Amino acid sequence: MTQKIAIQGELGSYSHEACRMARPEMEVLPCRTFEDAISAVNTGKASLAMLPVENSTYGRVADIHRLLPHSGLHIIDEAFVRVHINVLALPGATLEDIKEAYSHLVLLPQCASFLSEHKIIGRVSSDNARAARDVAERGDSAVAALASELAGEIYGLQVLARHIEDEGNNTTRFLTMSPTPDHSRRSAGKMITTFVFQVRNIPAALYKALGGFATNGINMTKLESYMVDGSFTATRFYADIEGHPDDKNVQLAMDELSYFTTDIEILGVYPAAQAR
């Protein structure tokens, strides 16, 4: 029986592309929301989930940092997908025919120059792959979708223009989430440890909490803050470091971190992707 991997969004989305790249042997299970994708794993409908966490152009994916610590899931891998935006339309349509193009709110500004040059009006859709499906069902040769080539393959659309995004390095990072943690692996390359922590509400707490990583020679590749339960005094931090919790220098740094925090939770230990 083929195992399933849950995503937020439709078949043909960039999350689907991440699954095809990182878990090609698994069947993709589309879900309406991130919460639904997480629930699919927790209830056994899927074995894993593939969730986007950040984009090189637009930063953090909304709500994902808030959801991960309470998801009951653990990070076991990461994947980086180069976001190529393409103009997809009905077979037989030409670029000159296109008057409107639908895509997700985040994708539309990424190809504003192309749309302006070709006098195409951008329209908002709930999902880029959903936009492709809607274009196929609508049957109007004057309407296009801005999505992945995979979406075009799935919904029978032709590519009128490839890679129209304004930024030449637009990339999304995805995390593979599992119901069980795996801290046993050691790769030939770098290991990444992801964790969240909440500092005590005292002067210089963050400065002191992070000092152990500097003195123990640990590279912190990511640090982001977000409020907890709408409080202006309770701030939680999401961090990625290079290293494994069993490494002596990581143990020393985490011990020092614990002196200045009220909560530390390791979300995952996994090999660094080659795309880093």
C-alpha positions in Angstrom: 0.0 0.0 0.0 1.4 3.4 -1.0 2.1 5.8 1.8 0.6 9.2 1.7 2.1 12.6 2.3 -0.2 15.5 3.2 0.1 19.1 1.7 -1.8 22.3 2.1 -3.2 23.2 -1.3 -4.1 21.5 -4.6 -2.3 19.0 -6.7 0.2 20.9 -8.9 1.1 23.3 -6.1 4.7 24.1 -5.2 4.2 21.9 -2.1 3.4 19.0 -4.6 6.6 19.8 -6.4 8.5 19.5 -3.1 6.9 16.1 -2.5 7.8 14.9 -6.0 11.4 16.0 -5.4 11.9 14.7 -1.8 9.3 11.8 -1.5 8.6 10.7 -5.1 7.4 7.3 -3.9 4.6 8.7 -1.8 1.0 9.6 -2.9 0.2 13.3 -2.3 -2.9 14.0 -0.2 -4.2 17.6 -0.8 -5.6 19.4 2.2 -7.5 22.7 2.5 -5.4 24.2 5.4 -2.1 23.7 7.2 -4.1 22.5 10.2 -5.9 19.9 8.0 -2.5 18.6 6.7 -1.2 18.3 10.2 -4.4 16.6 11.3 -4.1 14.1 8.4 -0.8 12.8 9.9 -2.0 12.8 13.5 -5.1 10.8 12.5 -3.2 8.3 10.3 -4.7 9.4 7.0 -1.1 10.3 5.9 2.3 9.2 7.0 4.1 12.5 6.6 3.3 16.2 5.8 5.2 18.6 3.6 4.9 22.1 4.9 6.4 25.4 3.6 8.1 27.5 6.3 9.8 30.4 4.4 10.4 32.0 1.1 13.5 33.8 0.0 11.5 36.8 -1.3 8.6 37.0 1.2 10.1 35.5 4.3 8.1 33.5 6.8 5.0 31.6 5.7 2.1 33.0 7.8 1.1 31.0 10.9 3.4 28.1 10.4 5.7 29.0 13.3 2.7 29.2 15.6 1.4 25.8 14.4 4.6 23.7 14.5 5.3 23.6 18.3 1.8 22.4 19.0 1.4 20.1 16.0 2.6 16.9 17.6 4.8 16.4 14.6 8.6 16.4 14.2 10.9 17.7 11.4 12.8 14.9 9.7 14.0 16.5 6.5 14.1 19.8 4.6 13.7 20.6 0.9 14.2 23.7 -1.2 12.1 24.3 -4.2 12.9 27.0 -6.8 9.6 28.8 -7.5 9.3 29.1 -11.2 6.1 30.9 -12.3 4.6 30.1 -15.7 1.7 31.4 -17.7 -0.7 28.4 -18.2 -3.7 28.6 -20.6 -6.1 26.4 -22.6 -4.6 24.5 -25.5 -4.6 26.7 -28.6 -4.6 30.0 -26.7 -1.8 32.5 -27.4 -0.1 35.0 -25.1 -1.8 37.8 -27.0 -5.2 36.3 -26.1 -4.7 36.6 -22.4 -6.5 39.4 -20.6 -6.5 38.1 -17.0 -4.3 35.8 -15.0 -5.1 34.2 -11.7 -2.8 33.1 -8.9 -2.2 33.3 -5.2 -1.9 36.7 -3.7 1.8 36.1 -2.9 2.7 35.1 -6.4 1.1 38.0 -8.3 3.6 40.7 -7.2 6.5 38.3 -8.1 5.7 38.7 -11.8 4.3 42.2 -11.8 6.8 43.4 -14.5 5.7 40.6 -16.9 2.0 41.3 -16.4 2.5 45.0 -16.9 4.5 44.5 -20.1 1.8 42.3 -21.6 -1.1 44.3 -20.3 -2.5 41.3 -18.3 -4.6 42.0 -15.2 -3.6 39.9 -12.2 -6.5 38.3 -10.3 -6.3 36.7 -6.9 -7.0 33.0 -6.4 -6.8 31.0 -3.1 -4.1 28.8 -4.5 -1.9 28.8 -7.7 -2.7 25.2 -8.5 -6.4 25.9 -7.8 -6.1 28.8 -10.3 -4.9 26.3 -12.9 -7.8 23.9 -12.2 -10.3 26.8 -12.5 -8.9 27.9 -15.8 -9.2 24.4 -17.2 -12.8 24.1 -16.0 -13.8 27.6 -17.1 -12.8 27.1 -20.7 -12.1 30.7 -21.6 -9.0 31.2 -23.8 -8.6 34.8 -22.5 -7.9 33.7 -19.0 -4.7 32.1 -17.7 -3.2 30.9 -14.5 0.2 31.7 -13.0 1.5 28.4 -11.6 4.0 25.6 -11.9 4.5 23.5 -15.0 3.4 20.6 -12.9 0.0 22.2 -12.5 -0.2 22.6 -16.3 0.5 18.9 -16.8 -2.1 17.8 -14.2 -4.9 20.1 -15.6 -4.2 19.8 -19.3 -3.0 23.4 -19.8 -0.3 24.6 -22.2 2.7 26.8 -21.1 2.6 30.2 -22.9 5.6 31.7 -21.0 8.1 30.1 -18.7 9.8 31.5 -15.6 8.3 35.0 -15.7 9.1 35.8 -12.0 10.9 39.1 -11.4 13.4 37.7 -8.9 15.9 35.2 -10.3 16.4 33.3 -7.0 13.0 32.9 -5.6 13.0 29.7 -3.4 10.7 28.2 -0.8 12.0 26.0 2.0 9.8 23.1 3.0 9.9 20.8 6.1 9.0 17.1 6.0 7.0 16.4 9.2 6.6 13.0 10.9 4.6 11.8 13.9 7.8 10.3 15.4 11.1 12.1 15.9 14.4 10.7 14.5 17.6 12.0 16.2 19.6 8.9 15.3 20.7 9.9 11.9 24.1 11.3 11.1 24.9 12.6 7.6 28.3 13.0 5.9 27.4 16.7 5.8 25.9 19.1 8.3 23.1 18.3 10.7 20.4 20.9 11.5 18.7 21.2 14.8 15.5 23.3 14.9 14.0 24.4 18.2 11.8 27.0 19.8 12.4 28.7 23.1 10.9 31.5 25.2 13.2 33.8 27.1 12.6 35.0 30.7 11.3 38.5 30.9 14.5 40.0 32.3 17.0 42.5 30.9 19.5 41.1 28.3 17.9 37.6 28.5 18.1 37.0 24.8 21.7 38.3 24.6 22.7 36.0 27.4 20.7 33.0 26.1 22.5 33.2 22.7 26.0 33.7 24.2 26.5 30.0 24.6 26.2 29.4 20.8 28.9 32.0 20.1 31.3 30.8 22.7 30.9 27.1 21.7 31.4 27.9 18.0 27.9 27.0 16.8 26.5 28.6 13.7 22.9 29.8 14.1 21.4 30.0 10.6 18.0 31.2 11.6 16.4 33.2 14.4 12.9 34.6 14.3 10.6 35.9 17.0 6.8 35.8 17.3 4.4 36.7 20.1 2.8 34.1 22.3 -1.0 34.3 22.8 -1.1 38.0 21.8 1.1 39.1 24.7 3.6 41.9 24.2 5.9 40.5 27.0 5.9 36.8 26.1 8.1 36.3 23.0 9.0 33.0 21.6 11.9 32.4 19.2 12.3 29.9 16.4 15.9 28.9 15.7 18.0 26.7 13.4 21.5 25.7 14.3 24.2 23.6 12.6 24.9 20.6 14.8 23.3 17.7 16.6 22.0 17.7 20.2 24.5 14.9 21.0 27.4 17.1 20.0 29.3 18.3 23.1 29.4 21.9 22.0 25.6 21.8 21.3 24.9 20.3 24.7 26.9 23.1 26.4 25.1 25.8 24.4 21.7 24.3 25.1 22.5 24.1 28.8 23.4 27.8 28.9 20.3 28.6 26.9 18.2 26.9 29.6 19.4 29.3 32.3 17.7 32.2 30.6 14.6 30.6 29.2 11.2 29.3 30.5 10.7 26.7 27.7 12.8 24.9 25.1 11.3 22.4 22.6 13.3 20.6 19.9 11.2 20.4 16.8 13.6 18.3 14.7 17.1 17.0 14.0 17.8 16.3 10.3 20.5 16.4 7.6 21.1 19.8 5.9 19.8 19.8 2.3 22.4 20.1 -0.4 20.6 23.3 -1.6 21.6 25.2 1.5 
